Each structure stands twice: as C-alpha cells, then as structure tokens.
Amino acid sequence: MKLKVGYLIVREEIFSPIVKTQVIDILKSVNREKYEIVLLWACRLDYMFKKKEEFNKVAAYLESYNIKVIRIPVLVLKFPLSKTQIHFLKMQLIYRLKKIIRINNINIIHARGYNAGYIAAKICETENSVKSVFDARSPYLTEINSTYKVKKHSKKYKTWEEIEKIILKKSDVSIATTHNFQDYLAKNSNNTIVIPNNAEVKSESQMTKLCNAQSRKSICYVGSIGYGWNDIRVYAAFTKKIIEKFPDINFEYYVMAQNINTVKKEFNKIGIPKDRYMVKNESPEKLHKKIAGCLCGLQIMARPDVRMGIKTVDYLSSGVPIICNKNAIGGKEVVDEHGVGVSFNDEIDLNVFNFIEKQLKGNSGMATKCLKVAEKNFSTKNVSKMYENLYSNLFQ
C-alpha cells in the first residue's frame, strides 16, 4: 500500500531557505513509489495575494516532483500565540484540514513545529485512522523565553507548557534533532526518535575546487544573531580573545541583513578592529563556498540549547570543523561523538587554541573527516530515508 503523507506547515514561508532545505529538499527525495506527498500550507491570508507569484513558482517546482500543494489561508497574529489566539487558529484550521485529509485519503500528518503539532494532535483525536508525526525542530518553550522574552511564570508560557504536553502525549511519534533534545521530549512522550537536520553535501573534489584548505585563515559564523539564543555579546567576546591570540586570523560573519548593524555596534563597543572582521548578508547559493573557505565555524550559546543548529550541518557539509561551547548542547553532541571540532566550557581554554593552531598548519585531514561525517549522517539523501522508515514503521 502506498502511504499518503500530509506535511503540515503553519505560517512559515514555504519559499524561505530553511523550508527549502529542511522540507522541500527532503520531500522531493522521498521514494515516490512508496509514499505520496501532499504539502499542506496554512499561510497568512495576505500571502494569497502578496506572495502569489512566489507560491506559484514553488508549487510548480513541487508538482514536477509529484508533490501536491494545498494552501489554507488563515488569520494569525504575531507568534507566539496566546491561548485565545491558539483557539482562533484551531477554529480556522481543524474543519478544513479534516476535509482535506478525507478527500485526499491522507494516512499520516507530518506536523512541522509546535503550532502545526498542536493542530495535528487535535485532528487525530477524532480521525483515528490517521497517524500524527510531531517534528519538533526546536524546544519552543526555550525559544519563546529567550527570543520572544516570554517569562516562565506568565500565562502565555504556561499555556505553551500545557500545549507541549498535549502534543507529545497525543502524537504517535515525536522527532528530535539530537539525542539530548530527545531526552527532553521523552519526559512527556512514549515514542520519540532522532532525525537530524539535513544539508546538501558536496564531494571532496567539489570542495577542493571551491577553496584551498591551506589558505584558510578565517573563522566564520553563519545564521541570525542578536540578543536571544545566538547572543552577539558572547560571539564578540570570543572574537576579541581569538584575534588577540592569533594576529593572522580574521572573522567572517554571515548574518541576516537586519543583524549587520548589531554586530558592528557590539564589536565596536569592545574595540574589535574593523579590519579583523567582515559582516554581511550572503545569498544561500553562495554560502557553501564562503563557509568552505574558512578555518572553523562557530556555535557558541549564551544559554543551554539542545537543538541541532542549522549551522552545525552547514559547517560540516562544507568541510569545516566546529568550535562550540557547553551551552551548544546539540552542536557539542555532534562534535564530541564524531570528533569534528572542539568544545569548551565557560571560558576559552588551551584546547581551543591548540585546535586552531593545528588547523592553521593544514593537512590535519579535518576537512575530509567533516565531509564524510556530513555525508553519512546529515546528507539529504540519507535523512530522507530516515523519514521513510519512520512513515513505514507507523503502520507495522
């Protein structure tokens, strides 16, 4: 029997680079002889008009891989939602999604993130023949506390605590990106599995063409940055210590356009010379090459984070080892398990300095090792097979 999967996304933009990598690239790699895919996009109502052209391009692209896309416009206020707003979202989606599920004979709802996970869990309360997969992506309670400044004793935080328990209890399986994150989810779920982030992994010969490993003299950071999870002040302090220790090393920060001035402000505040770093917003198409030309990639967190950051697989799939601290729990898990970088505790220690010196000398074999680890564990091809196995196991 060919299983039919309804992949549910609530409000995220399906034309964003993250969704392109983590969703679209995965779905188009899933074996179409065994699984039929329907992408269910609960989008902002105004996107039906404002983003019509972008949507049509994505839909046409997906249809070329026999993936059907269904838009479900909703009125949603800014995340994270309050209890009343969640109820309003549920009222808009439940009936329409149930109808879509029945018309399309969907067997599995694969819900991306907490908002989608809650909707899927509520649907499956009455649609008993449909299995629910909760793809957590990141610990939402930590995210709303650190990024959106939702206080732990607030009504909104307690609402999401309860929602998290409901999702984990009612979902047939919950996916974590790391084993540490799995331990967290398992406190309220009887069935959890680890499926990591994915990335396009280039071959060693392709990477050799992109850069000369012997000339690597920069340490890079890739991703959003500010005063939340990825705190610029932590990265600024690290940057200053390294440039003081290594006069030949510079830093490259590839961040969101709106983060550029924040980086410059904090670096200037602690006296980091402008000629020792570069900060810019780079297109996703060019990032692979930029990362590949660097010595190491950074993942340093101000507070504990069990996620596997997108940057973790971006670095490794570009042949670049990782420098992380103990708070980057997900990244540290990968570094320690596979030996693809170095980690430190509260302060930069001698191990970090020695690791950087070794990379500067070249010929450490680290680039090759990173690529092999990425190919085996995080390539889109292999990660998509993990999802296929998950879908099949739900009906065994």
C-alpha positions in Angstrom: 0.0 0.0 0.0 1.3 3.4 -0.9 1.1 5.7 2.1 -0.1 9.2 1.7 1.6 11.9 3.9 0.2 15.3 4.5 3.1 17.6 5.5 1.6 20.4 7.6 3.3 23.8 7.9 1.6 26.6 9.8 2.5 30.1 8.8 6.2 29.5 7.9 7.1 30.7 4.5 7.5 27.8 2.2 9.8 29.8 -0.1 12.3 30.5 2.7 15.8 29.0 2.5 15.2 27.0 5.7 12.0 25.4 4.5 13.6 24.8 1.1 16.4 22.7 2.8 14.5 21.1 5.6 11.2 20.4 3.9 11.2 20.7 0.2 14.6 19.0 -0.4 13.6 16.2 1.9 10.1 15.7 0.4 11.3 15.6 -3.2 13.9 12.9 -2.1 11.3 10.6 -0.5 10.6 7.5 -2.6 7.5 8.4 -4.6 6.8 4.7 -5.4 6.1 4.1 -1.7 4.8 7.5 -0.5 2.6 10.1 -1.9 3.1 13.6 -0.6 0.7 16.5 -0.1 2.2 19.7 1.3 -0.4 21.5 3.5 0.5 25.1 3.9 -1.5 27.2 6.4 -0.4 30.6 5.2 -1.1 34.2 6.1 -4.3 35.4 4.4 -2.5 38.3 2.7 0.0 35.9 1.2 -2.7 34.7 -1.1 -2.2 38.0 -2.9 1.2 39.4 -1.9 3.2 36.2 -2.4 1.1 34.7 -5.2 4.0 34.7 -7.7 6.5 33.1 -5.3 3.9 30.5 -4.3 3.2 29.6 -7.9 6.9 29.0 -8.6 7.3 26.8 -5.5 4.1 24.9 -6.3 5.1 24.3 -9.9 8.5 23.1 -8.8 7.0 20.7 -6.3 4.5 19.4 -8.8 7.4 18.5 -11.1 8.3 16.0 -8.3 4.6 14.9 -8.0 4.1 16.7 -4.7 0.7 18.4 -4.4 0.5 21.7 -2.6 -2.7 22.9 -0.9 -2.9 26.4 0.6 -5.1 27.1 3.6 -5.2 30.8 4.3 -5.6 31.8 8.0 -5.7 35.0 10.0 -2.9 34.7 12.5 -1.4 37.3 14.8 2.3 37.6 15.6 3.9 34.5 17.2 4.0 33.2 19.9 0.2 33.0 20.1 -1.8 33.5 23.3 -4.4 30.9 24.5 -7.2 32.9 22.7 -5.2 33.2 19.5 -4.4 29.5 19.5 -8.1 28.7 19.9 -8.9 31.1 17.0 -6.2 29.3 14.8 -7.7 25.9 15.7 -11.2 27.1 14.7 -9.9 28.2 11.3 -7.9 25.0 10.5 -9.5 21.9 12.1 -12.6 21.6 9.9 -10.8 22.4 6.7 -7.9 20.1 7.3 -10.2 17.2 8.2 -12.0 17.7 4.9 -8.7 17.8 3.0 -7.5 14.7 4.8 -10.6 12.7 3.9 -10.7 13.9 0.3 -7.0 13.1 -0.3 -7.1 9.9 1.8 -4.1 11.0 3.9 -2.7 8.4 6.3 -0.1 10.5 8.1 0.0 14.1 9.2 3.6 15.2 9.5 3.5 18.4 11.6 6.4 20.8 11.5 6.8 22.7 14.7 4.6 23.3 17.8 1.8 25.2 16.1 1.3 22.6 13.4 1.9 19.8 16.0 -1.0 21.0 18.2 -3.4 21.3 15.2 -2.4 17.7 14.1 -2.8 16.3 17.6 -6.3 17.8 17.9 -7.3 16.5 14.4 -6.2 12.9 15.3 -8.4 12.9 18.3 -11.3 12.1 16.0 -9.5 10.9 12.8 -8.5 7.6 14.4 -7.1 6.1 11.1 -4.6 9.0 10.7 -1.2 8.9 12.3 0.4 12.0 13.7 4.1 12.8 13.5 5.3 15.7 15.5 8.5 17.2 14.1 9.5 19.5 17.0 12.5 21.1 15.3 13.4 23.1 18.5 12.3 23.4 22.1 9.6 26.0 21.7 9.4 26.9 25.4 13.1 27.8 25.4 12.7 29.7 22.1 9.8 31.9 23.3 11.6 32.6 26.6 15.0 33.5 25.0 13.9 35.0 21.7 10.5 36.5 22.4 11.1 37.2 26.1 8.1 35.4 27.3 8.6 35.0 31.1 8.4 31.5 32.6 5.7 32.5 35.1 3.5 34.2 32.5 0.1 32.9 31.3 1.4 32.6 27.7 4.4 30.4 28.8 2.2 28.2 31.0 -0.2 27.9 28.0 2.6 26.6 25.8 3.7 24.2 28.6 0.3 22.6 28.5 0.2 22.6 24.7 3.6 20.9 24.6 2.3 18.1 26.9 -0.8 17.6 24.8 1.2 17.4 21.5 3.7 14.9 23.0 1.0 12.8 24.6 -1.3 12.6 21.5 1.3 12.3 18.7 2.1 8.8 17.5 5.8 9.7 17.3 7.8 12.8 18.1 11.0 13.8 16.3 14.0 15.4 17.9 17.1 16.6 16.0 19.6 15.4 18.8 19.7 12.8 21.5 19.7 15.5 24.2 16.6 17.0 22.7 15.1 13.5 22.5 15.6 13.1 26.3 13.7 16.3 26.8 10.8 15.3 24.6 10.7 11.8 26.2 9.7 13.2 29.5 6.1 13.6 28.1 6.2 11.2 25.1 6.3 7.4 24.9 7.6 7.4 21.4 10.5 9.6 20.3 13.1 9.3 17.5 16.1 11.3 16.4 16.3 12.6 12.9 18.9 15.3 12.4 19.0 18.3 10.3 20.0 17.8 6.7 22.2 19.6 4.1 23.5 19.3 0.6 26.9 17.7 1.0 29.4 18.3 -1.7 32.1 15.8 -2.6 35.7 16.3 -1.5 36.7 17.0 -5.1 34.0 19.7 -5.4 35.1 21.3 -2.1 38.7 21.3 -3.3 37.7 23.3 -6.3 35.8 25.7 -4.0 38.7 26.5 -1.8 42.4 25.9 -1.0 42.4 24.4 2.5 46.0 25.6 3.0 44.9 29.2 2.7 42.2 29.1 5.3 42.7 32.0 7.8 39.2 33.0 8.8 36.8 31.7 11.4 33.1 32.1 10.4 29.7 32.4 11.9 26.5 31.7 9.9 22.9 32.5 10.9 20.8 35.0 12.7 22.3 36.8 15.6 21.1 39.3 18.2 20.4 39.2 21.9 18.5 35.9 22.2 19.7 32.4 21.5 22.6 33.5 19.4 23.8 36.4 21.6 26.2 38.7 19.7 27.9 39.7 23.0 29.1 36.1 23.5 30.4 36.0 20.0 32.0 39.4 20.3 33.9 38.3 23.5 35.1 35.1 21.7 36.2 37.0 18.6 38.2 39.5 20.6 40.1 36.8 22.5 41.0 34.9 19.4 42.2 37.9 17.4 44.4 38.9 20.4 45.9 35.4 20.4 46.2 34.9 16.7 47.3 38.0 14.7 46.7 36.2 11.3 43.1 35.1 11.9 40.1 37.2 10.9 36.4 36.6 11.3 33.6 36.3 8.8 30.0 36.8 10.0 27.3 35.9 7.5 24.1 37.1 9.2 20.6 38.3 8.4 20.5 41.8 6.8 18.8 43.3 9.9 21.6 41.9 12.1 24.5 43.6 10.5 24.4 46.9 12.5 24.0 44.9 15.7 27.3 43.0 15.0 29.1 46.3 14.1 27.8 48.0 17.2 28.8 45.3 19.7 32.2 44.8 18.0 32.9 48.5 18.1 31.8 48.6 21.8 34.6 46.3 22.9 37.2 47.6 20.5 37.4 44.9 17.8 39.3 46.5 14.9 37.2 46.8 11.7 40.0 45.2 9.6 39.8 42.0 11.6 36.3 41.1 10.7 33.7 41.2 7.9 30.0 41.1 8.3 27.4 40.7 5.5 24.2 39.1 4.4 25.0 36.4 1.8 22.7 34.6 -0.5 22.1 30.9 0.3 23.5 29.9 -3.1 26.9 31.4 -2.2 27.2 30.4 1.4 28.6 27.0 0.8 31.6 28.5 -1.0 32.1 31.2 1.7 32.0 28.6 4.6 34.3 26.2 2.7 37.0 28.9 2.6 37.1 29.2 6.4 39.1 27.5 9.1 36.4 26.8 11.6 32.7 27.6 12.2 31.3 28.9 15.4 28.4 27.8 17.5 28.5 29.4 21.0 25.4 29.8 23.0 24.7 32.1 25.9 22.2 29.6 27.5 21.7 25.8 27.2 20.3 24.8 23.8 19.5 21.1 23.0 18.8 21.8 19.3 20.9 20.8 16.4 21.5 24.2 14.8 21.2 24.6 11.1 24.8 25.9 11.2 26.0 22.6 12.6 25.3 20.8 9.3 26.1 23.8 7.2 29.7 23.8 8.5 30.3 20.1 8.3 28.7 19.8 4.8 31.2 22.5 3.7 34.2 20.6 5.2 34.6 23.0 8.1 35.0 21.8 11.8 33.1 23.4 14.6 34.1 25.4 17.7 31.3 25.3 20.3 30.8 25.7 24.0 29.0 23.6 26.5 25.7 25.5 26.1 25.5 24.5 22.5 24.4 21.1 23.7 23.2 19.9 20.3 26.3 21.0 18.5 28.6 19.7 21.2 26.9 16.3 20.9 27.9 16.1 17.2 31.4 17.4 17.8 32.1 15.0 20.7 30.5 12.0 19.0 32.3 12.4 15.6 35.4 14.3 16.5 34.7 17.2 14.1 35.8 20.1 16.2 36.5 21.3 19.7 34.3 22.3 22.6 34.9 24.3 25.7 33.2 25.1 29.0 32.7 28.6 30.3 36.0 30.1 29.1 38.1 29.6 26.1 40.8 27.1 27.1 44.1 25.7 25.8 42.3 23.0 23.8 40.6 25.6 21.6 43.9 27.5 21.0 45.7 24.2 20.2 42.9 23.1 17.8 43.0 26.4 15.9 46.8 26.2 15.7 46.5 22.7 14.3 44.0 23.8 11.7 46.2 26.7 10.7 49.1 24.3 9.9 46.8 22.4 7.4 47.0 18.7 6.4 45.0 17.7 9.5 42.5 15.7 7.5 39.7 17.5 9.2 38.0 18.8 6.1 37.8 15.3 4.7 36.5 14.0 8.0 33.8 16.6 8.3 32.6 15.9 4.8 32.4 12.1 5.5 30.6 12.6 8.7 28.1 15.0 7.0 27.5 12.6 4.1 26.9 9.6 6.3 24.7 11.4 9.0 23.3 14.6 7.5 23.0 14.3 3.8 19.5 15.0 2.4 19.5 11.6 0.8 20.2 9.7 4.0 18.0 11.9 6.2 15.0 11.4 3.8 15.5 7.6 4.2 15.1 8.1 8.0 11.7 9.8 7.4 10.7 7.0 5.0 11.5 4.4 7.7 9.5 6.4 10.2 6.4 6.5 8.0 6.6 2.8 7.3 7.0 1.8 10.9 3.9 3.7 11.9 1.8 1.1 10.0 3.7 -2.1 11.0 
